[in-house]
Amino acid sequence: MTEILHLTERALWDAAVRTGSYEQSTRGRTLAEEGFIHCSTREQLPAVARFLYGEGPHEGELVVLVVDSERLTAPVRFESAQPGGPAFPHVYGPIPTNAVTALEPWPVLPSA
């Protein structure tokens, strides 16, 4: 399994579960508007979260979709926004909800 991650609002994920397909590209933009769904690796996720949602608090509002890329029907391309910049995974189509193998809270809170 190749794991890619997507940070989203819980309400958007809940809506996707009802339809069987997730189609939000990034905060405020759909797959239809953007052409692909922005994703990240686990190492890239903290910076992406800060960029899109700030420092928080976000308890209960945001979730991380853990996606098994082998379950996707759409192609995944690792692309950089700038030459020589970091390459991020982009999913060029909807994410079937059955490709999401786990749902993680964001931020990850330290255990007591």
C-alpha positions as CSV (number, residue, x, y, z in Angstrom):
1,M,0.0,0.0,0.0
2,T,1.2,3.5,-0.9
3,E,-0.2,5.8,1.8
4,I,-1.2,9.3,0.9
5,L,-3.0,11.7,3.2
6,H,-5.7,14.4,2.7
7,L,-6.7,16.9,5.4
8,T,-10.3,17.9,5.3
9,E,-13.2,19.2,7.4
10,R,-15.2,16.4,9.1
11,A,-18.5,17.7,7.6
12,L,-17.1,17.2,4.1
13,W,-16.0,13.7,4.8
14,D,-19.3,12.9,6.4
15,A,-21.0,14.1,3.2
16,A,-18.7,11.9,1.1
17,V,-19.5,8.8,3.1
18,R,-23.2,9.3,2.2
19,T,-22.4,9.5,-1.5
20,G,-19.4,7.0,-1.6
21,S,-17.1,9.5,-3.2
22,Y,-14.9,12.4,-1.9
23,E,-14.5,15.3,-4.3
24,Q,-13.1,18.2,-2.4
25,S,-9.7,19.3,-3.7
26,T,-8.5,21.6,-0.9
27,R,-10.0,24.1,1.4
28,G,-12.7,26.0,-0.5
29,R,-12.0,24.3,-3.8
30,T,-13.6,21.2,-5.4
31,L,-12.1,18.6,-7.7
32,A,-14.2,20.1,-10.6
33,E,-12.6,23.6,-9.9
34,E,-9.0,22.4,-9.4
35,G,-8.7,19.4,-11.6
36,F,-7.2,17.1,-8.9
37,I,-7.3,16.5,-5.2
38,H,-4.4,17.9,-3.2
39,C,-2.8,15.3,-0.9
40,S,0.4,15.0,1.1
41,T,2.8,12.5,2.6
42,R,2.9,12.1,6.4
43,E,6.0,14.3,6.6
44,Q,4.4,17.1,4.5
45,L,1.1,17.1,6.5
46,P,2.0,19.5,9.4
47,A,3.1,22.2,7.0
48,V,0.1,21.7,4.8
49,A,-2.2,22.0,7.9
50,R,-0.6,25.2,9.0
51,F,-0.8,26.7,5.5
52,L,-4.5,25.8,5.0
53,Y,-5.9,26.1,8.5
54,G,-3.5,28.0,10.7
55,E,-2.5,26.9,14.2
56,G,-5.9,26.0,15.5
57,P,-7.6,25.1,17.7
58,H,-9.3,22.6,15.4
59,E,-10.3,19.8,17.7
60,G,-13.1,17.8,16.2
61,E,-13.3,19.9,13.0
62,L,-10.5,18.4,10.9
63,V,-9.7,14.9,10.0
64,V,-6.9,13.2,8.0
65,L,-8.0,10.8,5.3
66,V,-5.5,7.9,5.0
67,V,-5.8,6.8,1.4
68,D,-4.5,3.6,0.0
69,S,-3.4,4.7,-3.5
70,E,-3.7,1.1,-4.8
71,R,-7.5,1.3,-4.2
72,L,-7.9,4.5,-6.3
73,T,-9.4,4.4,-9.8
74,A,-7.9,7.8,-10.7
75,P,-4.2,8.3,-11.4
76,V,-1.9,9.8,-8.7
77,R,0.9,12.1,-9.7
78,F,3.6,13.5,-7.5
79,E,4.1,17.1,-8.7
80,S,5.9,20.2,-7.5
81,A,4.4,23.7,-7.6
82,Q,7.8,25.1,-8.4
83,P,10.8,23.6,-10.2
84,G,13.0,21.9,-7.6
85,G,10.3,22.2,-4.9
86,P,8.8,19.4,-2.9
87,A,6.5,17.0,-4.9
88,F,3.1,16.5,-3.5
89,P,0.7,13.7,-4.4
90,H,-2.3,14.8,-6.5
91,V,-5.2,12.5,-7.2
92,Y,-6.7,13.2,-10.7
93,G,-10.2,12.1,-9.9
94,P,-12.6,11.4,-7.0
95,I,-11.5,9.3,-4.0
96,P,-13.8,6.4,-3.4
97,T,-14.6,6.3,0.2
98,N,-13.5,2.6,0.3
99,A,-10.0,3.7,-0.6
100,V,-9.8,5.5,2.7
101,T,-8.3,3.0,5.1
102,A,-8.3,5.2,8.2
103,L,-9.6,8.5,9.6
104,E,-7.3,10.3,12.0
105,P,-8.1,13.4,14.1
106,W,-6.2,16.6,13.4
107,P,-4.4,17.9,15.2
108,V,-3.0,14.7,16.7
109,L,-3.2,15.4,20.4
110,P,-0.6,14.1,22.9
111,S,-1.8,11.3,25.0
112,A,-2.3,12.0,28.7
